[in-house]
């Protein structure tokens, strides 16, 4: 279970508590990984204080972050997926708008369907204003047109996936975290969606203060970049070829 965090000091403790409340009854062997992405408040100190009494809790600190800012969710997810030690990885935002209580049902859906990735869908529970709803519809239409992306809420960070799938996503590029489900599908993964809860932010400040137009243009550029990557991607699976003499020795043995 991993969560990128930038200036979320007041949300860290309830986040850890809610994750434990959701996963402890499942008897799963899990860890909680907080990725501190350039926080300038007490986020890292709060995590370190909790680590003393919670052996499941780990902290990864991003390096080389711009002064006063983080490297962004894509970079934080990239670091977190590589630091994670489980066969499965689950992710969510640290702002408490994603509900950890949805995780057991997502894990059960993955087991029942054999999916490689279960993507949360907040669309039925969000209460966005009309302008934002229109922007979301337009964004979905462009993703479907250019990428064949039918995922309804690709921006939802609440998801569960196989770690091998997570490691294949090129998250070292900014903005790619919004395309995790469609890139996974492009690479042959099975993706299913599940309605999940959405809650108002209780503490801290939103990291998405730009207007629709200011967010739409970078989003379109990112979409075109993902389309370009899909068209340029080539298979990289390979097998080592061993010398015939070595194979004959194995047969005689």
C-alpha positions in Angstrom: 0.0 0.0 0.0 1.7 3.2 -1.1 0.7 6.9 -1.1 2.6 9.9 -2.5 2.5 12.8 0.0 3.5 16.5 -0.5 2.7 18.7 2.5 0.1 16.3 4.1 1.3 16.4 7.7 -2.2 16.5 9.1 -3.4 13.6 7.0 -0.6 11.2 7.6 -1.7 9.7 10.9 -5.4 9.2 10.0 -4.3 7.8 6.6 -2.1 5.1 8.3 -4.9 4.4 10.8 -7.5 4.0 8.1 -5.4 1.7 6.0 -4.7 -0.5 9.0 -8.4 -0.6 9.9 -9.2 -1.7 6.3 -6.4 -4.3 5.9 -5.9 -5.8 9.3 -9.1 -7.9 9.2 -8.0 -9.5 5.9 -5.0 -11.3 7.4 -2.9 -10.0 4.5 0.8 -9.5 4.9 1.0 -5.9 3.9 3.2 -2.8 4.2 2.4 1.0 4.1 4.8 3.0 2.1 4.6 6.9 2.2 6.5 8.6 -0.5 7.5 12.1 0.8 7.7 14.2 -2.4 9.6 17.3 -1.4 7.3 18.3 1.5 8.2 21.6 3.3 6.0 21.0 6.3 6.2 18.2 8.9 5.0 15.3 6.7 8.2 13.3 7.0 8.6 14.0 10.7 5.0 12.7 11.2 5.8 9.5 9.3 9.0 8.9 11.1 7.3 9.3 14.5 4.7 6.8 13.5 7.3 4.3 12.2 8.5 3.8 15.8 5.3 2.1 16.8 4.2 0.6 13.4 6.6 -1.9 11.9 4.5 -2.1 8.7 5.1 1.6 7.9 8.0 2.7 5.7 9.0 6.1 4.2 10.7 6.9 1.0 12.0 10.5 0.4 12.3 11.8 -3.1 15.6 13.5 -3.9 16.4 16.5 -6.2 12.9 18.0 -5.8 12.5 21.7 -6.9 12.6 24.2 -4.0 9.2 24.3 -2.3 7.7 21.7 -4.7 7.7 18.0 -5.4 8.6 16.0 -8.5 4.9 15.1 -8.9 2.8 12.0 -8.6 4.2 10.2 -11.6 7.8 10.4 -10.1 6.5 9.4 -6.7 4.7 6.4 -7.9 7.8 5.4 -9.9 9.8 5.4 -6.8 7.2 3.8 -4.7 6.5 0.9 -7.0 10.2 0.1 -7.0 10.5 0.3 -3.3 7.5 -1.9 -2.7 8.2 -5.5 -1.8 4.9 -7.2 -2.4 3.6 -9.2 -5.3 0.6 -6.8 -5.4 0.7 -3.0 -5.0 -2.1 -0.7 -4.1 -2.0 3.0 -4.3 -4.1 6.0 -3.2 -3.8 9.7 -2.6 -2.5 10.8 0.8 -5.2 13.6 1.1 -7.8 11.1 2.5 -10.2 11.7 -0.5 -9.7 8.1 -1.5 -11.2 5.7 1.1 -9.0 2.8 2.2 -12.1 0.9 3.2 -12.6 0.1 -0.5 -9.4 -1.9 -0.7 -10.7 -5.3 0.5 -13.5 -5.3 -2.1 -11.0 -4.3 -4.8 -8.7 -7.2 -3.8 -11.7 -9.6 -3.9 -12.7 -8.4 -7.3 -9.1 -8.9 -8.6 -9.2 -12.5 -7.2 -12.6 -13.3 -8.7 -11.9 -11.9 -12.2 -8.2 -12.7 -12.5 -7.5 -9.1 -13.4 -4.0 -7.6 -13.5 -5.3 -4.2 -12.3 -8.4 -3.0 -10.6 -9.1 0.7 -11.2 -11.2 2.8 -8.8 -14.1 4.8 -10.3 -15.2 7.9 -8.3 -17.5 9.3 -10.9 -20.8 8.3 -9.2 -19.8 9.8 -5.9 -18.0 13.0 -6.9 -19.9 16.3 -6.6 -18.0 18.4 -9.1 -19.3 21.7 -10.5 -20.8 21.8 -14.0 -17.6 23.2 -15.6 -15.4 20.4 -14.1 -18.0 17.8 -15.2 -17.9 19.0 -18.8 -14.1 19.0 -18.7 -14.1 15.4 -17.5 -16.5 14.3 -20.3 -14.4 16.1 -23.0 -11.2 14.5 -21.6 -12.8 11.0 -21.7 -13.9 11.6 -25.3 -10.3 12.6 -26.4 -8.8 9.6 -24.5 -11.2 7.2 -26.2 -10.6 8.8 -29.6 -6.8 8.9 -29.5 -6.0 6.0 -27.2 -9.0 3.7 -27.2 -9.2 4.4 -23.5 -12.6 3.3 -22.1 -11.6 3.7 -18.4 -14.1 6.1 -16.9 -12.0 7.6 -14.1 -8.4 7.3 -15.1 -7.4 10.1 -12.7 -8.4 8.1 -9.6 -5.3 7.1 -7.7 -7.1 4.3 -5.8 -6.1 1.1 -7.6 -4.7 -2.4 -7.0 -2.3 -4.0 -9.5 0.3 -6.7 -9.9 3.7 -5.2 -9.2 5.1 -6.5 -12.5 2.5 -4.4 -14.3 3.3 -1.3 -12.2 7.0 -1.6 -13.1 6.2 -1.5 -16.8 4.6 2.0 -16.7 7.0 4.8 -17.8 6.3 6.9 -14.7 9.6 8.8 -14.9 7.7 11.1 -17.3 5.5 13.8 -15.7 1.8 13.3 -16.1 1.9 9.6 -17.0 0.2 8.6 -13.7 -3.1 9.7 -15.3 -2.7 7.0 -18.0 -1.7 4.0 -15.8 -4.8 1.9 -16.7 -4.7 2.5 -20.5 -0.9 1.9 -20.7 -1.4 -1.3 -18.7 -4.0 -2.4 -21.3 -1.7 -1.4 -24.2 0.8 -3.8 -22.7 -1.6 -6.7 -22.5 -2.8 -6.4 -18.9 -6.4 -7.1 -17.9 -8.0 -4.0 -16.3 -11.4 -3.9 -14.6 -13.1 -1.0 -12.9 -14.9 -0.7 -9.6 -17.0 2.1 -8.1 -15.3 3.6 -5.1 -16.0 6.2 -2.5 -14.9 9.8 -2.8 -14.5 12.1 0.2 -13.9 15.9 0.5 -10.4 17.0 1.6 -10.3 17.3 5.4 -6.9 19.0 5.8 -4.1 20.5 3.7 -4.4 22.2 0.4 -5.3 20.9 -3.1 -2.4 20.5 -5.5 -4.6 21.1 -8.5 -5.4 24.8 -8.3 -5.2 25.5 -12.1 -8.3 26.3 -14.1 -9.8 24.0 -16.8 -8.0 25.6 -19.7 -4.6 25.6 -17.9 -5.0 21.9 -17.1 -6.5 20.9 -20.4 -3.6 21.9 -22.6 -0.9 20.0 -20.6 -3.3 17.0 -20.4 -3.7 17.0 -24.2 0.1 17.2 -24.7 0.4 14.2 -22.2 -2.2 12.3 -24.2 -0.5 12.8 -27.4 2.8 11.7 -25.8 1.2 8.5 -24.6 -0.2 7.9 -28.1 3.3 8.4 -29.5 4.9 6.0 -27.0 2.3 3.4 -27.9 3.1 3.6 -31.6 6.9 3.4 -31.0 6.8 0.6 -28.4 8.4 -2.6 -29.4 8.4 -6.1 -27.7 11.4 -6.5 -25.4 10.9 -10.0 -24.1 13.8 -12.3 -24.7 15.3 -15.7 -23.8 18.9 -16.6 -23.3 20.3 -19.0 -25.8 22.7 -21.5 -24.3 25.6 -23.3 -26.1 24.7 -26.7 -27.5 27.6 -28.4 -25.5 26.1 -27.1 -22.3 22.7 -28.5 -23.2 24.2 -31.9 -24.0 25.9 -32.0 -20.6 22.5 -31.3 -18.9 20.9 -34.2 -20.8 23.7 -36.7 -19.8 23.4 -35.6 -16.2 
